[in-house]
């Protein structure tokens, strides 16, 4: 099953350093593997990420969604489960409305260190 985890730059750092990420109640499961279902799951997770990011310090306000392929839901996902990361290229403006934000950029797992260095 494809799992979409709302995240922050901080949690992405934890994934990069420790190789795991907790699965929270905000995780979104795509109901099927159609493009529409996956896009809806991604955008739902992105909206949650925007809410979380709005509470962070400037320089950390970026929507991040970690996408993992798992056999079953568990308490964590490992880096080996992660198939991609979606994130904003820049920090969100203060008070940005999640519905007015554009699409997220796609990053391969090997690009996570570069994404974190921005």
Buried (B, 14 or more C-beta within 10 A) or exposed (E): EBBBBBBBBEBBBBBBEEEBBEBEEBBBEBEEEEEEBBEBBBBBBBBBBBEBBBEBEEEEBBBBBBBBEBEEEEEBBBBEBBEBBBBBEEBBEEEBEBEEBEEBEEBEBEBBEEBBEE
